[in-house]
Structure formats: C-alpha cells, structure tokens
Amino acid sequence: AYALYSDIKPNPTIQNVQDGVAAFKAAEADCIVTIGGGSSMDTAKAIGIIINNPEFADVRSLEGVAPTKKHAVFTIAVPTTAGTA
C-alpha cells in the first residue's frame, strides 16, 4: 500500500512540511519516496527528520545545523531535474 502527498509548492512552506508529516502519520508509512526537484526533496527530508525527531516539529528549528538525535526516515529520492547550476 502507498499514499501520495503532492501539495508541495515550488518554494515549500512550513505548512507543506507540517501537512506532509500529518500525511505520513495518517498513512502509517514506513518510508518516503520523493520524486521531483529540490522542493519535493527538501520537503521530504524535513518530513523524514521530524517523524524521527518530533522535538523539531516547529520546522524552523531545522534551519542551519540542527542537533537531531536520530536519522531521518528511510528516504528514496528520484531527481527529475538537472539543477540550475
């Protein structure tokens, strides 16, 4: 079984991450598969970190170097862009 969360903005918002965390929990997921560019991958990384480190649920605390205790949820990233550089 799988669930799809695709409401990610081109410049992801805090709400995108919080909604993704809720979707992960509602689906009782085991891992994350992210497909797309930087926005979807960055959002997936934040979701994966927050799931295993709920003390960072405010999202802003992840800016810079965050002292997380656990690794993020297992995540598979499939990039569909070559970047802008």
A tleap script that builds the chain and sets N, CA, C and O, in Angstrom:
source leaprc.protein.ff14SB
mol = sequence {
  NALA TYR ALA LEU TYR SER ASP ILE LYS PRO
  ASN PRO THR ILE GLN ASN VAL GLN ASP GLY
  VAL ALA ALA PHE LYS ALA ALA GLU ALA ASP
  CYS ILE VAL THR ILE GLY GLY GLY SER SER
  MET ASP THR ALA LYS ALA ILE GLY ILE ILE
  ILE ASN ASN PRO GLU PHE ALA ASP VAL ARG
  SER LEU GLU GLY VAL ALA PRO THR LYS LYS
  HIE ALA VAL PHE THR ILE ALA VAL PRO THR
  THR ALA GLY THR CALA
}
set mol.1.N position { 0.840 -1.192 0.000 }
set mol.1.CA position { 0.000 0.000 0.000 }
set mol.1.C position { 0.874 1.240 0.000 }
set mol.1.O position { 2.012 1.211 0.470 }
set mol.2.N position { 0.337 2.327 -0.529 }
set mol.2.CA position { 1.072 3.588 -0.527 }
set mol.2.C position { 0.072 4.738 -0.445 }
set mol.2.O position { -1.123 4.570 -0.686 }
set mol.3.N position { 0.593 5.898 -0.101 }
set mol.3.CA position { -0.210 7.121 -0.083 }
set mol.3.C position { 0.579 8.189 -0.818 }
set mol.3.O position { 1.810 8.160 -0.837 }
set mol.4.N position { -0.123 9.121 -1.416 }
set mol.4.CA position { 0.506 10.168 -2.200 }
set mol.4.C position { 0.286 11.516 -1.529 }
set mol.4.O position { -0.842 11.871 -1.190 }
set mol.5.N position { 1.370 12.266 -1.339 }
set mol.5.CA position { 1.275 13.650 -0.860 }
set mol.5.C position { 1.962 14.507 -1.916 }
set mol.5.O position { 3.171 14.395 -2.121 }
set mol.6.N position { 1.202 15.355 -2.579 }
set mol.6.CA position { 1.756 16.110 -3.695 }
set mol.6.C position { 1.463 17.611 -3.638 }
set mol.6.O position { 1.590 18.305 -4.647 }
set mol.7.N position { 1.081 18.102 -2.493 }
set mol.7.CA position { 0.720 19.519 -2.372 }
set mol.7.C position { 1.919 20.394 -2.001 }
set mol.7.O position { 1.810 21.257 -1.130 }
set mol.8.N position { 3.047 20.180 -2.651 }
set mol.8.CA position { 4.262 20.918 -2.338 }
set mol.8.C position { 4.403 22.094 -3.293 }
set mol.8.O position { 4.295 21.936 -4.509 }
set mol.9.N position { 4.642 23.263 -2.736 }
set mol.9.CA position { 4.809 24.476 -3.528 }
set mol.9.C position { 6.222 24.532 -4.105 }
set mol.9.O position { 7.114 23.851 -3.598 }
set mol.10.N position { 6.451 25.336 -5.166 }
set mol.10.CA position { 7.804 25.488 -5.719 }
set mol.10.C position { 8.821 25.972 -4.675 }
set mol.10.O position { 9.984 25.570 -4.717 }
set mol.11.N position { 8.403 26.808 -3.765 }
set mol.11.CA position { 9.218 27.184 -2.614 }
set mol.11.C position { 8.457 26.693 -1.391 }
set mol.11.O position { 7.584 27.396 -0.883 }
set mol.12.N position { 8.782 25.483 -0.910 }
set mol.12.CA position { 7.965 24.849 0.126 }
set mol.12.C position { 7.778 25.723 1.366 }
set mol.12.O position { 8.681 26.441 1.795 }
set mol.13.N position { 6.600 25.634 1.906 }
set mol.13.CA position { 6.261 26.392 3.105 }
set mol.13.C position { 6.336 25.482 4.335 }
set mol.13.O position { 6.414 24.259 4.222 }
set mol.14.N position { 6.311 26.094 5.475 }
set mol.14.CA position { 6.263 25.331 6.726 }
set mol.14.C position { 5.009 24.467 6.739 }
set mol.14.O position { 5.031 23.322 7.192 }
set mol.15.N position { 3.920 25.032 6.237 }
set mol.15.CA position { 2.659 24.276 6.187 }
set mol.15.C position { 2.787 23.035 5.307 }
set mol.15.O position { 2.199 21.999 5.617 }
set mol.16.N position { 3.565 23.128 4.192 }
set mol.16.CA position { 3.793 21.953 3.341 }
set mol.16.C position { 4.427 20.835 4.143 }
set mol.16.O position { 4.022 19.679 4.029 }
set mol.17.N position { 5.425 21.174 4.958 }
set mol.17.CA position { 6.121 20.168 5.764 }
set mol.17.C position { 5.177 19.602 6.818 }
set mol.17.O position { 5.110 18.387 7.002 }
set mol.18.N position { 4.446 20.476 7.510 }
set mol.18.CA position { 3.535 20.012 8.552 }
set mol.18.C position { 2.434 19.116 7.967 }
set mol.18.O position { 2.062 18.112 8.574 }
set mol.19.N position { 1.923 19.477 6.804 }
set mol.19.CA position { 0.907 18.645 6.153 }
set mol.19.C position { 1.503 17.301 5.730 }
set mol.19.O position { 0.839 16.268 5.810 }
set mol.20.N position { 2.753 17.325 5.282 }
set mol.20.CA position { 3.430 16.085 4.898 }
set mol.20.C position { 3.654 15.164 6.086 }
set mol.20.O position { 3.505 13.948 5.969 }
set mol.21.N position { 4.010 15.737 7.227 }
set mol.21.CA position { 4.172 14.939 8.450 }
set mol.21.C position { 2.842 14.294 8.815 }
set mol.21.O position { 2.793 13.113 9.160 }
set mol.22.N position { 1.765 15.069 8.737 }
set mol.22.CA position { 0.429 14.524 9.041 }
set mol.22.C position { 0.052 13.424 8.052 }
set mol.22.O position { -0.531 12.413 8.444 }
set mol.23.N position { 0.378 13.609 6.780 }
set mol.23.CA position { 0.066 12.597 5.763 }
set mol.23.C position { 0.862 11.319 6.009 }
set mol.23.O position { 0.331 10.219 5.855 }
set mol.24.N position { 2.127 11.457 6.388 }
set mol.24.CA position { 2.967 10.296 6.686 }
set mol.24.C position { 2.363 9.498 7.845 }
set mol.24.O position { 2.254 8.273 7.788 }
set mol.25.N position { 1.975 10.224 8.892 }
set mol.25.CA position { 1.389 9.554 10.059 }
set mol.25.C position { 0.052 8.901 9.715 }
set mol.25.O position { -0.207 7.770 10.127 }
set mol.26.N position { -0.791 9.598 8.967 }
set mol.26.CA position { -2.113 9.062 8.604 }
set mol.26.C position { -1.981 7.798 7.761 }
set mol.26.O position { -2.803 6.888 7.869 }
set mol.27.N position { -0.951 7.740 6.924 }
set mol.27.CA position { -0.732 6.579 6.067 }
set mol.27.C position { -0.039 5.444 6.803 }
set mol.27.O position { 0.084 4.338 6.277 }
set mol.28.N position { 0.415 5.719 8.025 }
set mol.28.CA position { 1.207 4.745 8.785 }
set mol.28.C position { 2.355 4.228 7.921 }
set mol.28.O position { 2.610 3.026 7.844 }
set mol.29.N position { 3.036 5.170 7.274 }
set mol.29.CA position { 4.103 4.840 6.326 }
set mol.29.C position { 5.364 4.326 7.019 }
set mol.29.O position { 5.594 4.572 8.203 }
set mol.30.N position { 6.164 3.611 6.246 }
set mol.30.CA position { 7.445 3.085 6.721 }
set mol.30.C position { 8.619 3.857 6.142 }
set mol.30.O position { 9.696 3.902 6.738 }
set mol.31.N position { 8.410 4.469 4.972 }
set mol.31.CA position { 9.495 5.176 4.300 }
set mol.31.C position { 8.907 6.264 3.411 }
set mol.31.O position { 7.689 6.390 3.283 }
set mol.32.N position { 9.790 7.044 2.802 }
set mol.32.CA position { 9.384 8.115 1.897 }
set mol.32.C position { 10.063 7.888 0.552 }
set mol.32.O position { 11.253 7.581 0.490 }
set mol.33.N position { 9.296 8.041 -0.522 }
set mol.33.CA position { 9.856 8.069 -1.870 }
set mol.33.C position { 9.512 9.443 -2.419 }
set mol.33.O position { 8.337 9.784 -2.553 }
set mol.34.N position { 10.525 10.230 -2.734 }
set mol.34.CA position { 10.299 11.570 -3.256 }
set mol.34.C position { 10.764 11.642 -4.700 }
set mol.34.O position { 11.861 11.200 -5.044 }
set mol.35.N position { 9.912 12.205 -5.530 }
set mol.35.CA position { 10.198 12.308 -6.961 }
set mol.35.C position { 10.054 13.773 -7.351 }
set mol.35.O position { 9.043 14.405 -7.045 }
set mol.36.N position { 11.050 14.301 -8.018 }
set mol.36.CA position { 10.946 15.685 -8.467 }
set mol.36.C position { 12.238 16.442 -8.303 }
set mol.36.O position { 13.330 15.877 -8.365 }
set mol.37.N position { 12.092 17.729 -8.094 }
set mol.37.CA position { 13.240 18.612 -7.946 }
set mol.37.C position { 13.540 18.914 -6.491 }
set mol.37.O position { 13.139 18.183 -5.586 }
set mol.38.N position { 14.247 19.998 -6.292 }
set mol.38.CA position { 14.701 20.365 -4.958 }
set mol.38.C position { 13.583 20.593 -3.961 }
set mol.38.O position { 13.721 20.236 -2.791 }
set mol.39.N position { 12.487 21.174 -4.395 }
set mol.39.CA position { 11.392 21.462 -3.471 }
set mol.39.C position { 10.817 20.194 -2.857 }
set mol.39.O position { 10.627 20.115 -1.643 }
set mol.40.N position { 10.543 19.205 -3.696 }
set mol.40.CA position { 9.971 17.964 -3.160 }
set mol.40.C position { 10.991 17.217 -2.310 }
set mol.40.O position { 10.634 16.618 -1.296 }
set mol.41.N position { 12.244 17.249 -2.712 }
set mol.41.CA position { 13.281 16.544 -1.938 }
set mol.41.C position { 13.548 17.224 -0.604 }
set mol.41.O position { 13.703 16.549 0.413 }
set mol.42.N position { 13.604 18.551 -0.597 }
set mol.42.CA position { 13.811 19.265 0.667 }
set mol.42.C position { 12.647 19.040 1.617 }
set mol.42.O position { 12.846 18.859 2.819 }
set mol.43.N position { 11.429 19.050 1.080 }
set mol.43.CA position { 10.251 18.810 1.909 }
set mol.43.C position { 10.276 17.398 2.475 }
set mol.43.O position { 9.988 17.199 3.655 }
set mol.44.N position { 10.615 16.424 1.652 }
set mol.44.CA position { 10.686 15.032 2.106 }
set mol.44.C position { 11.738 14.858 3.198 }
set mol.44.O position { 11.514 14.136 4.171 }
set mol.45.N position { 12.885 15.520 3.037 }
set mol.45.CA position { 13.930 15.418 4.065 }
set mol.45.C position { 13.435 15.983 5.392 }
set mol.45.O position { 13.663 15.386 6.445 }
set mol.46.N position { 12.765 17.120 5.347 }
set mol.46.CA position { 12.244 17.717 6.581 }
set mol.46.C position { 11.202 16.814 7.224 }
set mol.46.O position { 11.202 16.636 8.442 }
set mol.47.N position { 10.317 16.244 6.417 }
set mol.47.CA position { 9.301 15.326 6.945 }
set mol.47.C position { 9.978 14.141 7.618 }
set mol.47.O position { 9.622 13.771 8.737 }
set mol.48.N position { 10.950 13.547 6.943 }
set mol.48.CA position { 11.652 12.380 7.488 }
set mol.48.C position { 12.378 12.672 8.786 }
set mol.48.O position { 12.419 11.827 9.681 }
set mol.49.N position { 12.952 13.862 8.895 }
set mol.49.CA position { 13.651 14.231 10.130 }
set mol.49.C position { 12.652 14.430 11.257 }
set mol.49.O position { 12.863 13.948 12.370 }
set mol.50.N position { 11.570 15.137 10.977 }
set mol.50.CA position { 10.581 15.431 12.021 }
set mol.50.C position { 9.894 14.161 12.520 }
set mol.50.O position { 9.617 14.036 13.713 }
set mol.51.N position { 9.620 13.227 11.626 }
set mol.51.CA position { 8.984 11.978 12.055 }
set mol.51.C position { 9.830 11.284 13.119 }
set mol.51.O position { 9.289 10.801 14.114 }
set mol.52.N position { 11.142 11.226 12.926 }
set mol.52.CA position { 12.008 10.531 13.885 }
set mol.52.C position { 12.570 11.444 14.963 }
set mol.52.O position { 13.201 10.963 15.905 }
set mol.53.N position { 12.358 12.740 14.848 }
set mol.53.CA position { 12.829 13.716 15.833 }
set mol.53.C position { 11.703 14.728 16.075 }
set mol.53.O position { 11.825 15.885 15.673 }
set mol.54.N position { 10.616 14.313 16.722 }
set mol.54.CA position { 9.444 15.176 16.855 }
set mol.54.C position { 9.698 16.489 17.597 }
set mol.54.O position { 8.887 17.411 17.515 }
set mol.55.N position { 10.797 16.578 18.307 }
set mol.55.CA position { 11.104 17.837 19.003 }
set mol.55.C position { 11.429 18.968 18.019 }
set mol.55.O position { 11.525 20.126 18.425 }
set mol.56.N position { 11.600 18.645 16.732 }
set mol.56.CA position { 11.855 19.646 15.699 }
set mol.56.C position { 10.604 19.940 14.866 }
set mol.56.O position { 10.711 20.457 13.754 }
set mol.57.N position { 9.436 19.619 15.388 }
set mol.57.CA position { 8.178 19.761 14.649 }
set mol.57.C position { 7.852 21.202 14.270 }
set mol.57.O position { 7.027 21.434 13.387 }
set mol.58.N position { 8.487 22.171 14.923 }
set mol.58.CA position { 8.208 23.565 14.560 }
set mol.58.C position { 8.851 23.959 13.231 }
set mol.58.O position { 8.647 25.082 12.769 }
set mol.59.N position { 9.602 23.089 12.619 }
set mol.59.CA position { 10.239 23.209 11.301 }
set mol.59.C position { 11.345 24.253 11.286 }
set mol.59.O position { 12.435 23.968 10.790 }
set mol.60.N position { 11.109 25.449 11.810 }
set mol.60.CA position { 12.137 26.500 11.801 }
set mol.60.C position { 13.405 26.066 12.532 }
set mol.60.O position { 14.497 26.538 12.216 }
set mol.61.N position { 13.266 25.182 13.492 }
set mol.61.CA position { 14.435 24.723 14.251 }
set mol.61.C position { 15.370 23.865 13.398 }
set mol.61.O position { 16.471 23.537 13.839 }
set mol.62.N position { 14.952 23.500 12.193 }
set mol.62.CA position { 15.800 22.709 11.303 }
set mol.62.C position { 16.725 23.578 10.449 }
set mol.62.O position { 17.577 23.053 9.733 }
set mol.63.N position { 16.564 24.904 10.519 }
set mol.63.CA position { 17.427 25.782 9.732 }
set mol.63.C position { 18.867 25.659 10.227 }
set mol.63.O position { 19.114 25.540 11.427 }
set mol.64.N position { 19.805 25.690 9.293 }
set mol.64.CA position { 21.214 25.571 9.660 }
set mol.64.C position { 21.537 24.147 10.067 }
set mol.64.O position { 21.031 23.192 9.477 }
set mol.65.N position { 22.377 24.008 11.072 }
set mol.65.CA position { 22.768 22.694 11.578 }
set mol.65.C position { 21.880 22.372 12.769 }
set mol.65.O position { 21.991 23.002 13.820 }
set mol.66.N position { 21.002 21.397 12.607 }
set mol.66.CA position { 20.080 21.006 13.674 }
set mol.66.C position { 20.650 19.800 14.419 }
set mol.66.O position { 21.052 18.818 13.794 }
set mol.67.N position { 20.688 19.869 15.746 }
set mol.67.CA position { 21.242 18.768 16.541 }
set mol.67.C position { 20.260 17.605 16.708 }
set mol.67.O position { 19.865 17.277 17.827 }
set mol.68.N position { 19.876 16.993 15.605 }
set mol.68.CA position { 18.938 15.878 15.674 }
set mol.68.C position { 19.616 14.677 16.321 }
set mol.68.O position { 20.834 14.518 16.246 }
set mol.69.N position { 18.819 13.853 16.944 }
set mol.69.CA position { 19.338 12.677 17.640 }
set mol.69.C position { 19.260 11.414 16.775 }
set mol.69.O position { 20.104 10.526 16.890 }
set mol.70.N position { 18.255 11.341 15.919 }
set mol.70.CA position { 18.028 10.141 15.104 }
set mol.70.C position { 18.109 10.486 13.627 }
set mol.70.O position { 17.866 11.627 13.233 }
set mol.71.N position { 18.450 9.500 12.817 }
set mol.71.CA position { 18.445 9.670 11.368 }
set mol.71.C position { 17.023 9.880 10.885 }
set mol.71.O position { 16.067 9.502 11.562 }
set mol.72.N position { 16.887 10.476 9.726 }
set mol.72.CA position { 15.572 10.646 9.105 }
set mol.72.C position { 15.003 9.282 8.726 }
set mol.72.O position { 15.725 8.288 8.655 }
set mol.73.N position { 13.721 9.257 8.488 }
set mol.73.CA position { 13.052 8.067 7.974 }
set mol.73.C position { 13.755 7.658 6.672 }
set mol.73.O position { 14.227 8.515 5.926 }
set mol.74.N position { 13.824 6.364 6.406 }
set mol.74.CA position { 14.429 5.890 5.166 }
set mol.74.C position { 13.742 6.587 3.992 }
set mol.74.O position { 12.519 6.546 3.857 }
set mol.75.N position { 14.553 7.229 3.145 }
set mol.75.CA position { 14.028 8.021 2.035 }
set mol.75.C position { 14.721 7.650 0.735 }
set mol.75.O position { 15.948 7.552 0.684 }
set mol.76.N position { 13.947 7.447 -0.302 }
set mol.76.CA position { 14.462 7.228 -1.652 }
set mol.76.C position { 14.143 8.482 -2.447 }
set mol.76.O position { 12.983 8.884 -2.532 }
set mol.77.N position { 15.170 9.110 -3.036 }
set mol.77.CA position { 14.975 10.329 -3.801 }
set mol.77.C position { 15.262 10.073 -5.280 }
set mol.77.O position { 16.327 9.574 -5.643 }
set mol.78.N position { 14.300 10.420 -6.118 }
set mol.78.CA position { 14.432 10.263 -7.560 }
set mol.78.C position { 14.388 11.656 -8.185 }
set mol.78.O position { 13.309 12.218 -8.373 }
set mol.79.N position { 15.573 12.219 -8.511 }
set mol.79.CA position { 15.575 13.567 -9.085 }
set mol.79.C position { 15.097 13.568 -10.532 }
set mol.79.O position { 15.460 12.695 -11.320 }
set mol.80.N position { 14.286 14.553 -10.865 }
set mol.80.CA position { 13.796 14.662 -12.241 }
set mol.80.C position { 14.289 15.930 -12.906 }
set mol.80.O position { 13.863 16.263 -14.012 }
set mol.81.N position { 15.189 16.642 -12.234 }
set mol.81.CA position { 15.765 17.855 -12.800 }
set mol.81.C position { 17.273 17.757 -12.730 }
set mol.81.O position { 17.822 16.967 -11.962 }
set mol.82.N position { 17.937 18.563 -13.537 }
set mol.82.CA position { 19.405 18.574 -13.539 }
set mol.82.C position { 19.946 19.728 -12.704 }
set mol.82.O position { 21.160 19.923 -12.644 }
set mol.83.N position { 19.083 20.486 -12.067 }
set mol.83.CA position { 19.516 21.625 -11.266 }
set mol.83.C position { 19.645 22.873 -12.112 }
set mol.83.O position { 19.449 22.841 -13.327 }
set mol.84.N position { 19.974 23.959 -11.465 }
set mol.84.CA position { 20.063 25.241 -12.165 }
set mol.84.C position { 21.494 25.707 -12.352 }
set mol.84.O position { 21.730 26.758 -12.948 }
set mol.85.N position { 22.441 24.949 -11.856 }
set mol.85.CA position { 23.842 25.383 -11.949 }
set mol.85.C position { 24.451 25.011 -13.285 }
set mol.85.O position { 25.621 25.300 -13.532 }
savepdb mol mol.pdb
quit
